[in-house]
Amino acid sequence: MNSKVADRIATGVFVTIAFIIVAILAALFSFILFRGVPQISWEFLTTPSSSVQAGGGIRDQLFNSFYILFITMLITVPLGVCGGIYMAEYAKPGKVTNFIRSCIEMLASLPSIVVGMFGLLVFVNTTGWGYTIIGGALALTIFNIPVMVRVSEDAIRSVPAEMKEASLALGITHWHTIKTVLIPSAFPGILTGSILASGRVFGEAAALLFTAGLSTPRLDYLDLNPFSETSPLNIFRPAETLAVHIWAVNTNGIMPDIREIANGSSAVLVLSVLIFNLLARWLGSVVHKKITASK
C-alpha cells in the first residue's frame, strides 16, 4: 500500500468518525428539542412549579440554576486562574509539584456523587447550614477548580516565550509581566476553560441533590435583601436547580403532566447552555480585543 492510498484511507476514517459524532449530537439535540420546545411558553418560564397540580412552571428552578452558576464561577475562576499561574510560572519541578499535580488529577476524576456526599458532610451537616445555595456552589467548586487550573496553566504555557522574555528584558517585574502580557494573551484559553466549567455546573444534578436540596421556598423577586428568607438572592436557602427538577419530576412526580414538564425543562436546559456558551464566547472575544488592542 503506497502512501497516497494510506493517506486517503486515514482521511476517510477520520471524516467518518467526525460525521458519526456530529450525527449523534444532532440526533440527541433534535430529539430533546423536538419533544420539549412545543411545551415552552412564557407562562411555563415565569410560573412556579407545582408538586400536585398540572400546569406548573420552572421559574424558580431556572433562576436557581443561573444563580448557583454565578456563585460557583465567582469562586472557581479566581482560584483556578491563580492556581494555573502558580503551576505555570512559580512551581519548580520536583516532588512537591508532582504531588500537587496528582492531587489536581485526583480531584478532576472524582465522581460528582462523591463530591455531593462530601458536601453533605461538610457544608450541610458540619457547618449547620442545611441545604443551601452556598453549600451547593462550594461543592461544585471542588471539582471545577481542577479544570480551571489545568486549562489556565496550559493557556499560559502556550503564550510564546519571546513575549515573556521581551517584557522581562525591558526591566518589567515578573508579576507585572504575568498581569499585562501573559494573562491577556492566554485569555481565550482561560475563557474556554470557564465555559467548560460553567456548562458542567449548569447541568449538574448529583452533587446538588445532597447540598442545595430538592425544594425551593416561596420567593418574592421584588425582595432584594440577601438576608431575607423570601429573597431570591439569599445564599443560605434551599434551591432546586433545573437539572435536579428534571430528575425529581421523572422519579417522584405525581403531576398529571409529568412528561410535558420534563420535556420542556430538558429543552430549556439545553437551550440555556447553548445560549450561555454563545454569549460567553462573544463577550470573551470583545474583551480579548479590548485588552490586546487587536481588531
C-alpha atoms as one frame of an Amber mdcrd trajectory, in Angstrom:
protein
   0.000   0.000   0.000   1.541   3.292  -1.066   1.436   6.478   0.996  -1.300
   8.152  -1.090  -3.724   5.264  -0.584  -2.927   5.149   3.133  -3.497   8.901
   3.361  -6.885   8.609   1.650  -7.940   5.752   3.919  -6.896   7.648   7.041
  -8.689  10.778   5.845 -11.844   8.776   5.117 -11.746   7.132   8.542 -11.371
  10.434  10.382 -14.085  12.123   8.312 -16.416   9.197   9.000 -15.737   9.364
  12.737 -16.362  13.119  12.747 -19.594  12.641  10.817 -20.784   9.969  13.253
 -20.067  12.216  16.243 -21.872  15.170  14.675 -24.797  12.927  13.686 -25.150
  11.575  17.232 -25.095  15.077  18.712 -27.578  16.355  16.131 -29.901  13.415
  16.767 -29.712  13.924  20.540 -30.395  17.650  20.351 -33.146  17.150  17.798
 -34.850  14.543  19.968 -34.768  16.802  23.045 -35.801  19.969  21.228 -38.477
  18.303  19.101 -40.245  16.980  22.190 -39.520  19.911  24.502 -39.806  23.140
  22.511 -43.619  22.819  21.991 -44.003  22.771  25.782 -42.090  26.030  26.293
 -44.159  29.162  26.780 -43.892  32.422  28.681 -46.205  31.012  31.332 -44.029
  27.893  31.647 -40.934  30.052  32.204 -42.475  32.534  34.630 -44.716  30.482
  36.904 -43.574  28.479  39.939 -43.574  24.712  39.855 -46.356  22.586  41.304
 -45.969  19.283  43.136 -49.515  18.080  42.515 -51.453  20.182  40.033 -50.898
  20.341  36.302 -49.574  23.447  34.592 -46.599  24.136  36.826 -43.631  26.106
  35.509 -39.892  26.289  36.138 -39.419  29.936  37.174 -37.637  29.269  40.466
 -35.589  26.332  39.161 -34.335  28.349  36.195 -33.314  31.260  38.400 -31.658
  28.910  40.907 -29.600  27.291  38.147 -28.195  30.612  36.926 -27.684  31.909
  40.463 -25.736  28.843  41.588 -23.755  29.035  38.336 -22.866  32.661  39.089
 -21.821  31.966  42.689 -19.795  28.906  41.664 -17.913  30.676  38.882 -17.332
  33.677  41.166 -15.356  31.320  43.419 -13.921  28.945  40.820 -12.455  31.326
  38.239 -10.189  33.403  40.545  -8.936  30.324  42.404  -8.447  28.325  39.205
  -6.615  31.104  37.369  -4.372  31.786  40.368  -3.617  28.065  40.613  -2.805
  27.947  36.902  -0.466  30.937  37.243   1.328  29.258  40.121   1.728  25.961
  38.288   2.915  27.637  35.081   5.167  30.372  36.460   6.157  29.698  40.059
   6.064  25.946  40.716   9.518  24.379  40.402   9.865  20.804  39.094  10.128
  18.370  41.972   8.250  16.081  44.303   6.057  18.839  45.732   4.913  19.968
  42.280   4.300  16.360  41.232   2.241  15.819  44.371   0.158  18.931  43.618
  -0.447  17.703  40.062  -1.521  14.317  41.398  -3.999  15.992  43.742  -5.398
  18.068  40.878  -5.827  14.967  38.723  -7.494  13.122  41.600  -9.970  15.953
  42.193 -10.760  16.112  38.478 -11.583  12.396  38.399 -13.886  12.360  41.449
 -17.467  11.284  40.661 -19.963  14.043  41.321 -21.888  11.809  43.720 -18.760
  11.560  45.908 -18.404  15.342  45.877 -22.070  15.573  46.827 -21.607  13.244
  49.795 -18.570  15.257  50.898 -20.604  18.435  50.586 -23.408  16.868  52.624
 -20.951  16.037  55.394 -19.079  19.347  55.436 -21.299  22.099  54.010 -24.660
  20.762  55.210 -24.079  18.881  58.471 -20.786  20.161  59.907 -21.477  23.835
  59.254 -25.118  23.523  60.269 -26.246  25.460  57.198 -28.553  22.745  55.938
 -29.384  22.674  52.238 -28.171  25.991  50.831 -27.090  27.687  47.637 -23.638
  28.438  49.026 -23.211  24.785  50.035 -24.057  23.660  46.506 -21.742  26.275
  44.986 -18.830  25.218  47.202 -19.394  21.565  46.351 -19.399  22.340  42.627
 -16.262  24.430  43.082 -14.382  21.368  44.335 -14.456  19.509  41.027 -14.398
  22.611  38.813 -11.177  24.066  40.207  -9.000  21.286  38.677 -10.445  22.046
  35.233  -9.722  25.750  35.603  -6.221  25.141  36.962  -5.227  22.822  34.115
  -6.773  24.976  31.391  -5.244  28.170  32.814  -1.829  26.550  33.115  -1.935
  25.236  29.539  -3.144  28.600  28.230  -0.337  30.480  29.974   2.299  27.976
  28.832   1.062  28.299  25.242   1.975  32.002  25.147   5.179  32.401  23.066
   8.240  32.574  25.298   9.554  35.518  23.289   6.738  37.734  24.604   7.627
  36.986  28.193  11.359  37.340  27.580  10.889  40.674  25.804   8.862  42.008
  28.723  11.443  40.879  31.276  14.262  42.309  29.133  12.642  45.742  29.430
  13.014  45.548  33.206   9.364  44.766  33.915   8.825  42.628  37.005   7.697
  39.029  36.796   4.266  39.710  38.270   3.677  42.728  36.034   4.645  40.597
  33.033   2.121  37.971  34.076  -0.574  40.602  34.594  -0.042  42.631  31.422
   1.417  40.136  28.930   0.701  36.505  29.778  -2.865  36.693  31.084  -4.223
  38.881  28.221  -2.555  36.592  25.669  -3.873  33.486  27.420  -7.372  34.903
  27.856  -9.040  32.901  25.026  -7.833  29.626  26.549  -8.903  30.676  30.032
 -12.306  31.651  28.646 -12.668  28.210  27.070 -11.976  26.596  30.427 -14.535
  28.841  32.104 -17.175  27.889  29.544 -16.452  24.177  30.004 -16.671  24.517
  33.774 -19.879  26.565  33.616 -21.544  24.028  31.339 -20.761  21.298  33.816
 -22.152  23.394  36.665 -25.393  24.194  34.854 -26.137  20.562  34.075 -25.003
  19.086  37.380 -27.569  17.257  39.491 -25.943  14.574  41.665 -23.814  16.908
  43.791 -26.655  19.399  44.241 -29.072  16.719  45.429 -27.075  16.481  48.673
 -26.087  20.131  49.103 -28.651  22.520  47.588 -31.688  20.342  48.207 -34.836
  19.310  46.369 -37.073  22.233  47.280 -37.319  25.988  46.928 -39.126  28.244
  49.433 -41.715  30.739  48.255 -39.740  33.603  46.733 -40.517  37.282  46.343
 -38.492  38.543  43.380 -39.060  42.141  44.457 -37.286  41.449  47.757 -33.609
  42.176  47.049 -32.450  41.894  50.652 -29.959  38.973  50.552 -30.655  38.228
  54.227 -34.419  37.873  53.823 -35.897  34.367  53.850 -38.066  35.142  50.829
 -35.355  36.884  48.811 -34.087  35.014  45.738 -30.606  36.430  46.484 -30.362
  34.686  49.850 -27.460  32.217  49.546 -28.478  30.366  52.712 -31.764  28.998
  51.359 -32.505  25.670  49.636 -32.519  25.820  45.857 -33.749  23.158  43.476
 -31.998  23.642  40.130 -33.377  22.810  36.705 -31.326  19.612  36.346 -32.432
  18.406  39.798 -36.032  19.325  38.953 -35.927  17.155  35.821 -34.667  14.225
  37.896 -37.257  14.808  40.626 -40.153  15.096  38.178 -39.193  11.879  36.380
 -38.664   9.872  39.565 -41.047  11.277  42.182 -43.506  13.447  40.283 -47.247
  12.847  40.675 -48.498  15.677  38.431 -50.743  14.724  35.511 -48.379  16.414
  33.018 -45.110  14.891  34.175 -43.907  14.110  30.671 -44.655  17.610  29.340
 -42.837  19.273  32.257 -39.814  17.000  31.907 -39.597  17.524  28.135 -39.969
  21.287  28.412 -37.434  21.516  31.227 -34.914  19.445  29.271 -35.289  21.689
  26.227 -34.840  24.814  28.342 -31.727  23.317  29.935 -30.151  22.521  26.561
 -31.046  25.891  25.059 -29.792  27.742  28.141 -26.393  26.049  27.963 -26.177
  26.731  24.226 -27.131  30.405  24.543 -24.841  30.874  27.532 -21.879  29.404
  25.635 -22.511  31.589  22.589 -22.848  34.746  24.693 -19.752  33.877  26.728
 -17.670  33.366  23.580 -18.937  36.626  22.071 -18.237  38.562  25.274 -14.832
  36.902  25.545 -13.880  37.924  22.016 -14.927  41.527  22.741 -12.908  41.636
  25.971  -9.912  39.991  24.286  -9.913  42.612  21.539 -10.041  45.411  24.079
  -7.254  44.141  26.340  -4.961  43.171  23.445  -5.836  46.123  21.170  -6.425
  43.682  18.320  -9.047  44.109  15.601
